[in-house]
Amino acid sequence: MKNKKIAVVMGGPSAEREVSLNTGRAILTALQEKGFNAVGIDLDPRHFVEQLRQEQIDIVFNAIHGLYGEDGLLQGTLEMLGIPYTGSGVLASAIAMDKAVTKRLFIAEGIPTPRSQFYSKQDGDYPAIAAEILSTFGVPVVVKAAAQGSSIGVVIVDDAADIEAAIREAFKYSDHIIIEEFIKGKELTVSILGTDNPEALPIIEIVPQSGRYDYTSKYTKGATEYIVPARLRAEVTDNVQQIAVKAYKLLGCRGIGRVDVMLNTENQPYILEINTIPGMTATSLVPKAAAAVGISFAELCERILLMVAE
């Protein structure tokens, strides 16, 4: 692998561009520290193939969040070019990116997930949708875009009068939205490494000062406390990790992933979604979980890269 030229592909045009650039730069530095011949490429969708050929790339380390990198498009391009890449393949990426499809699979497989309802832009009548949501779920209720990450397009509505505005906000980011019951309890995340025999890393408990783990809480320094390992009894930890791995395997994920979970006050876990390209700066959640078992950030990046050859 040290003889191969590796491109850390980052940036791109999505709403998560800045997060992706931070992830990509951190990975690039880590791989270079480990002695790999790695270069950074800021994704230009119109000229991506030219970018790869110009740099004579052998392997791609995918650090693109959201559009192109997390939805299967980049993976499909690389498959056609015969260039190996890190992380999940075309189908798993596309499924995980669409939270509505993911949720339907969870339900079909019996994986616990919050009660939900789906709407399309074609449904059109926002006041009628708002009224239906209020009668079905009440408040608080979660309104989220079906195809975004980093909590973009996600609104937790506490006041019934704000439901319609939340619907309009979510539809700015996706043609489909999910309405989800609000689960009161602990917010957890489970990082998973591997393909054939995926392994759950220690669970992280997420404690935002605002009480809401939104975009601001995620990316404002000091706004959220991360407790690893999570403050859970051993049997609860085992149950959460097993369900998270089951969800990861159901979608056919590989390499690396992060499963977001709500644990209610009765210790019942509910799977929210799976991130196939989780944040990978030195202070992101997956590296925090890895550090808890003695895996440094540079070692983690190396492990993910070497999984390409498995």
Kinemage of the C-alpha trace (Angstrom):
@kinemage 1
@onewidth
@group {chain A} dominant
@subgroup {mainchain}
@vectorlist {calphas} color= white
{ca met a 1} P 0.000 0.000 0.000
{ca lys a 2} L 2.910 2.382 0.663
{ca asn a 3} L 3.772 2.139 -3.063
{ca lys a 4} L 0.300 3.316 -4.108
{ca lys a 5} L -0.740 6.913 -4.646
{ca ile a 6} L -3.744 7.773 -2.501
{ca ala a 7} L -6.156 10.648 -3.014
{ca val a 8} L -8.048 11.962 -0.016
{ca val a 9} L -11.110 13.338 -1.791
{ca met a 10} L -12.810 16.106 0.175
{ca gly a 11} L -14.913 19.262 -0.117
{ca gly a 12} L -17.278 19.146 -3.053
{ca pro a 13} L -20.406 21.271 -3.570
{ca ser a 14} L -22.727 19.934 -0.857
{ca ala a 15} L -24.104 21.769 2.176
{ca glu a 16} L -21.527 19.821 4.211
{ca arg a 17} L -18.535 21.129 2.245
{ca glu a 18} L -16.748 22.781 5.186
{ca val a 19} L -17.190 19.742 7.422
{ca ser a 20} L -15.813 17.560 4.625
{ca leu a 21} L -12.773 19.802 4.147
{ca asn a 22} L -11.984 19.548 7.860
{ca thr a 23} L -12.335 15.767 7.718
{ca gly a 24} L -10.208 15.458 4.572
{ca arg a 25} L -7.379 17.655 5.787
{ca ala a 26} L -7.118 15.725 9.049
{ca ile a 27} L -7.061 12.359 7.227
{ca leu a 28} L -4.480 13.608 4.712
{ca thr a 29} L -2.140 14.758 7.479
{ca ala a 30} L -2.573 11.456 9.331
{ca leu a 31} L -1.800 9.327 6.269
{ca gln a 32} L 1.249 11.411 5.399
{ca glu a 33} L 2.482 11.022 8.976
{ca lys a 34} L 2.134 7.254 8.517
{ca gly a 35} L 4.339 7.396 5.430
{ca phe a 36} L 1.689 6.993 2.719
{ca asn a 37} L 1.977 8.789 -0.615
{ca ala a 38} L -1.239 10.766 -0.147
{ca val a 39} L -2.522 13.934 -1.805
{ca gly a 40} L -5.675 15.955 -1.289
{ca ile a 41} L -8.266 16.512 -4.029
{ca asp a 42} L -11.098 19.025 -3.666
{ca leu a 43} L -13.902 17.352 -5.584
{ca asp a 44} L -15.024 19.060 -8.780
{ca pro a 45} L -17.864 16.820 -10.040
{ca arg a 46} L -17.468 18.035 -13.625
{ca his a 47} L -13.770 17.177 -13.781
{ca phe a 48} L -13.378 14.435 -11.168
{ca val a 49} L -12.130 11.785 -13.606
{ca glu a 50} L -9.578 14.251 -14.966
{ca gln a 51} L -8.477 15.090 -11.421
{ca leu a 52} L -7.812 11.421 -10.690
{ca arg a 53} L -5.997 10.784 -13.960
{ca gln a 54} L -3.887 13.903 -13.681
{ca glu a 55} L -2.670 12.833 -10.241
{ca gln a 56} L -2.351 9.162 -11.345
{ca ile a 57} L -4.366 7.977 -8.348
{ca asp a 58} L -4.407 4.301 -7.340
{ca ile a 59} L -6.749 4.440 -4.318
{ca val a 60} L -9.316 6.959 -3.037
{ca phe a 61} L -9.881 7.715 0.634
{ca asn a 62} L -13.411 9.104 0.551
{ca ala a 63} L -13.874 12.097 2.863
{ca ile a 64} L -16.884 13.633 1.087
{ca his a 65} L -19.925 14.187 3.296
{ca gly a 66} L -23.354 14.438 1.711
{ca leu a 67} L -23.907 14.955 -2.005
{ca tyr a 68} L -21.638 12.896 -4.341
{ca gly a 69} L -19.512 11.281 -1.629
{ca glu a 70} L -22.089 9.721 0.662
{ca asp a 71} L -24.911 8.917 -1.754
{ca gly a 72} L -23.209 6.372 -4.032
{ca leu a 73} L -22.330 8.694 -6.921
{ca leu a 74} L -18.613 8.909 -6.212
{ca gln a 75} L -18.532 5.181 -5.491
{ca gly a 76} L -20.196 4.387 -8.815
{ca thr a 77} L -17.691 6.527 -10.705
{ca leu a 78} L -14.775 4.803 -8.991
{ca glu a 79} L -16.264 1.376 -9.680
{ca met a 80} L -16.391 2.184 -13.407
{ca leu a 81} L -12.784 3.424 -13.324
{ca gly a 82} L -11.623 0.377 -11.391
{ca ile a 83} L -10.179 2.493 -8.583
{ca pro a 84} L -10.523 1.008 -5.061
{ca tyr a 85} L -11.922 3.276 -2.338
{ca thr a 86} L -12.567 3.346 1.382
{ca gly a 87} L -15.934 2.843 3.005
{ca ser a 88} L -19.258 1.498 1.819
{ca gly a 89} L -20.145 0.676 -1.771
{ca val a 90} L -22.721 2.142 -4.130
{ca leu a 91} L -25.866 0.494 -2.793
{ca ala a 92} L -25.133 0.770 0.933
{ca ser a 93} L -24.152 4.419 0.501
{ca ala a 94} L -27.290 5.288 -1.452
{ca ile a 95} L -29.562 3.514 1.028
{ca ala a 96} L -27.945 5.033 4.114
{ca met a 97} L -28.097 8.519 2.590
{ca asp a 98} L -31.856 8.249 2.156
{ca lys a 99} L -33.217 8.157 5.695
{ca ala a 100} L -36.707 7.223 4.480
{ca val a 101} L -35.463 4.101 2.669
{ca thr a 102} L -33.214 3.234 5.614
{ca lys a 103} L -36.098 3.507 8.053
{ca arg a 104} L -38.327 1.275 5.921
{ca leu a 105} L -35.605 -1.387 5.936
{ca phe a 106} L -35.235 -1.116 9.701
{ca ile a 107} L -38.971 -1.605 10.143
{ca ala a 108} L -39.044 -4.594 7.782
{ca glu a 109} L -36.135 -6.224 9.638
{ca gly a 110} L -37.554 -5.547 13.097
{ca ile a 111} L -34.802 -3.123 14.103
{ca pro a 112} L -36.258 -0.639 16.594
{ca thr a 113} L -36.584 2.866 15.168
{ca pro a 114} L -38.808 5.805 16.157
{ca arg a 115} L -42.387 5.816 14.843
{ca ser a 116} L -42.489 7.941 11.707
{ca gln a 117} L -44.357 9.248 8.680
{ca phe a 118} L -43.076 10.290 5.255
{ca tyr a 119} L -44.037 13.201 3.002
{ca ser a 120} L -43.014 14.368 -0.463
{ca lys a 121} L -42.854 17.892 -1.903
{ca gln a 122} L -45.555 16.718 -4.290
{ca asp a 123} L -47.942 16.457 -1.336
{ca gly a 124} L -47.849 20.242 -1.416
{ca asp a 125} L -50.430 21.348 1.152
{ca tyr a 126} L -48.137 22.320 4.027
{ca pro a 127} L -50.903 23.511 6.413
{ca ala a 128} L -52.710 20.182 5.942
{ca ile a 129} L -49.473 18.257 6.514
{ca ala a 130} L -48.805 20.301 9.650
{ca ala a 131} L -52.286 19.559 10.981
{ca glu a 132} L -51.862 15.846 10.282
{ca ile a 133} L -48.486 15.791 12.036
{ca leu a 134} L -49.941 17.517 15.084
{ca ser a 135} L -52.863 15.094 15.327
{ca thr a 136} L -50.615 12.020 14.797
{ca phe a 137} L -47.533 12.926 16.840
{ca gly a 138} L -48.262 16.027 18.901
{ca val a 139} L -45.230 17.984 20.129
{ca pro a 140} L -42.336 17.755 20.557
{ca val a 141} L -41.822 16.146 17.163
{ca val a 142} L -38.825 15.791 14.844
{ca val a 143} L -38.984 17.067 11.254
{ca lys a 144} L -36.032 16.096 9.078
{ca ala a 145} L -34.895 16.187 5.463
{ca ala a 146} L -34.578 12.626 4.144
{ca ala a 147} L -31.203 13.113 2.442
{ca gln a 148} L -28.894 15.307 4.489
{ca gly a 149} L -26.278 14.913 7.197
{ca ser a 150} L -24.715 16.976 9.992
{ca ser a 151} L -28.250 17.699 11.307
{ca ile a 152} L -28.822 20.006 8.329
{ca gly a 153} L -32.551 20.270 7.632
{ca val a 154} L -33.471 18.754 11.007
{ca val a 155} L -35.817 20.642 13.328
{ca ile a 156} L -37.134 19.547 16.713
{ca val a 157} L -40.471 21.315 17.070
{ca asp a 158} L -41.715 22.151 20.566
{ca asp a 159} L -44.492 24.567 19.597
{ca ala a 160} L -47.361 23.412 17.356
{ca ala a 161} L -47.360 26.811 15.653
{ca asp a 162} L -43.839 26.122 14.309
{ca ile a 163} L -44.572 22.827 12.527
{ca glu a 164} L -45.323 24.357 9.122
{ca ala a 165} L -42.118 26.446 9.193
{ca ala a 166} L -40.135 23.312 10.081
{ca ile a 167} L -41.675 21.470 7.100
{ca arg a 168} L -40.650 24.280 4.749
{ca glu a 169} L -37.123 24.308 6.208
{ca ala a 170} L -36.696 20.540 5.765
{ca phe a 171} L -37.964 20.661 2.171
{ca lys a 172} L -35.211 23.162 1.313
{ca tyr a 173} L -32.735 20.271 1.573
{ca ser a 174} L -34.644 17.289 0.206
{ca asp a 175} L -37.689 16.395 -1.884
{ca his a 176} L -38.790 14.046 0.890
{ca ile a 177} L -39.057 14.573 4.625
{ca ile a 178} L -39.504 12.315 7.636
{ca ile a 179} L -41.659 13.117 10.615
{ca glu a 180} L -40.449 11.219 13.641
{ca glu a 181} L -41.683 10.809 17.176
{ca phe a 182} L -39.469 12.536 19.720
{ca ile a 183} L -37.694 10.024 21.945
{ca lys a 184} L -36.837 11.424 25.357
{ca gly a 185} L -33.678 9.945 26.813
{ca lys a 186} L -29.971 9.630 26.067
{ca glu a 187} L -28.458 10.345 22.683
{ca leu a 188} L -25.795 7.784 21.790
{ca thr a 189} L -23.593 6.957 18.851
{ca val a 190} L -21.895 3.668 18.011
{ca ser a 191} L -18.842 3.663 15.737
{ca ile a 192} L -18.293 0.455 13.787
{ca leu a 193} L -15.139 -0.807 12.078
{ca gly a 194} L -14.916 -3.665 9.612
{ca thr a 195} L -16.716 -5.451 6.798
{ca asp a 196} L -17.142 -9.211 7.170
{ca asn a 197} L -16.911 -9.153 10.970
{ca pro a 198} L -17.730 -5.560 11.950
{ca glu a 199} L -16.763 -4.523 15.466
{ca ala a 200} L -18.554 -1.936 17.606
{ca leu a 201} L -16.268 0.526 19.381
{ca pro a 202} L -17.183 1.943 22.816
{ca ile a 203} L -20.489 3.813 22.832
{ca ile a 204} L -20.357 7.603 23.106
{ca glu a 205} L -23.007 9.448 25.113
{ca ile a 206} L -23.788 12.877 23.673
{ca val a 207} L -24.774 15.621 26.117
{ca pro a 208} L -25.416 18.982 24.401
{ca gln a 209} L -25.616 22.004 26.712
{ca ser a 210} L -28.648 23.275 24.791
{ca gly a 211} L -30.474 19.961 25.204
{ca arg a 212} L -30.634 19.609 21.412
{ca tyr a 213} L -27.854 18.021 19.337
{ca asp a 214} L -28.233 20.240 16.276
{ca tyr a 215} L -25.704 21.652 13.793
{ca thr a 216} L -24.611 24.373 16.238
{ca ser a 217} L -24.136 21.889 19.087
{ca lys a 218} L -22.128 19.587 16.805
{ca tyr a 219} L -19.705 22.165 15.450
{ca thr a 220} L -19.390 24.787 18.205
{ca lys a 221} L -16.426 24.114 20.461
{ca gly a 222} L -17.506 23.366 24.020
{ca ala a 223} L -21.226 23.253 23.183
{ca thr a 224} L -21.502 19.487 23.750
{ca glu a 225} L -20.000 17.030 26.217
{ca tyr a 226} L -19.032 13.599 24.879
{ca ile a 227} L -18.828 10.814 27.442
{ca val a 228} L -16.986 7.656 26.387
{ca pro a 229} L -17.719 5.005 27.323
{ca ala a 230} L -21.362 5.957 27.805
{ca arg a 231} L -22.819 5.724 31.304
{ca leu a 232} L -24.762 2.509 30.735
{ca arg a 233} L -25.078 -0.833 32.464
{ca ala a 234} L -23.121 -3.620 30.777
{ca glu a 235} L -26.222 -5.408 29.488
{ca val a 236} L -27.597 -2.171 28.010
{ca thr a 237} L -24.252 -1.470 26.322
{ca asp a 238} L -24.206 -4.957 24.801
{ca asn a 239} L -27.772 -4.614 23.533
{ca val a 240} L -27.158 -1.215 21.925
{ca gln a 241} L -23.945 -2.409 20.246
{ca gln a 242} L -25.580 -5.590 18.925
{ca ile a 243} L -28.512 -3.687 17.419
{ca ala a 244} L -26.145 -1.118 15.890
{ca val a 245} L -24.037 -3.842 14.260
{ca lys a 246} L -27.208 -5.546 12.999
{ca ala a 247} L -28.300 -2.289 11.329
{ca tyr a 248} L -24.830 -1.763 9.817
{ca lys a 249} L -24.801 -5.282 8.367
{ca leu a 250} L -28.391 -4.959 7.114
{ca leu a 251} L -27.408 -2.065 4.853
{ca gly a 252} L -24.256 -3.863 3.697
{ca cys a 253} L -21.904 -1.195 5.062
{ca arg a 254} L -18.181 -1.777 5.010
{ca gly a 255} L -14.994 -0.282 6.380
{ca ile a 256} L -16.312 2.385 8.712
{ca gly a 257} L -19.663 3.714 9.850
{ca arg a 258} L -21.430 5.391 12.732
{ca val a 259} L -24.874 4.426 13.983
{ca asp a 260} L -26.870 7.113 15.807
{ca val a 261} L -29.179 5.884 18.557
{ca met a 262} L -31.709 7.259 21.038
{ca leu a 263} L -32.072 5.360 24.311
{ca asn a 264} L -35.351 6.052 26.058
{ca thr a 265} L -35.847 6.276 29.812
{ca glu a 266} L -36.596 2.531 29.932
{ca asn a 267} L -33.274 1.684 28.188
{ca gln a 268} L -34.946 0.761 24.899
{ca pro a 269} L -32.668 1.738 21.985
{ca tyr a 270} L -34.041 3.257 18.778
{ca ile a 271} L -31.823 3.443 15.686
{ca leu a 272} L -32.035 6.859 14.017
{ca glu a 273} L -29.681 6.523 11.041
{ca ile a 274} L -26.324 5.266 9.783
{ca asn a 275} L -23.526 7.563 8.638
{ca thr a 276} L -21.310 5.853 6.073
{ca ile a 277} L -18.845 8.775 5.890
{ca pro a 278} L -18.704 9.955 9.507
{ca gly a 279} L -16.703 12.987 10.553
{ca met a 280} L -13.007 12.162 10.860
{ca thr a 281} L -11.177 15.073 12.399
{ca ala a 282} L -9.069 14.286 15.440
{ca thr a 283} L -11.954 15.466 17.672
{ca ser a 284} L -14.817 13.776 15.784
{ca leu a 285} L -16.909 11.000 17.295
{ca val a 286} L -15.386 7.961 15.562
{ca pro a 287} L -11.830 8.955 16.567
{ca lys a 288} L -13.051 9.593 20.140
{ca ala a 289} L -14.461 6.067 20.302
{ca ala a 290} L -11.276 4.614 18.793
{ca ala a 291} L -9.096 6.520 21.258
{ca ala a 292} L -11.043 4.918 24.121
{ca val a 293} L -9.579 1.545 23.105
{ca gly a 294} L -6.091 2.881 22.429
{ca ile a 295} L -6.335 3.490 18.668
{ca ser a 296} L -4.712 6.795 17.695
{ca phe a 297} L -6.196 8.970 14.966
{ca ala a 298} L -3.367 8.204 12.547
{ca glu a 299} L -3.697 4.468 13.248
{ca leu a 300} L -7.457 4.648 12.719
{ca cys a 301} L -7.010 6.301 9.308
{ca glu a 302} L -4.416 3.660 8.392
{ca arg a 303} L -6.764 0.842 9.414
{ca ile a 304} L -9.596 2.230 7.299
{ca leu a 305} L -7.263 2.560 4.326
{ca leu a 306} L -5.876 -0.966 4.687
{ca met a 307} L -9.404 -2.405 4.753
{ca val a 308} L -9.589 -1.560 1.030
{ca ala a 309} L -7.198 -4.428 0.363
{ca glu a 310} L -9.197 -6.940 2.430
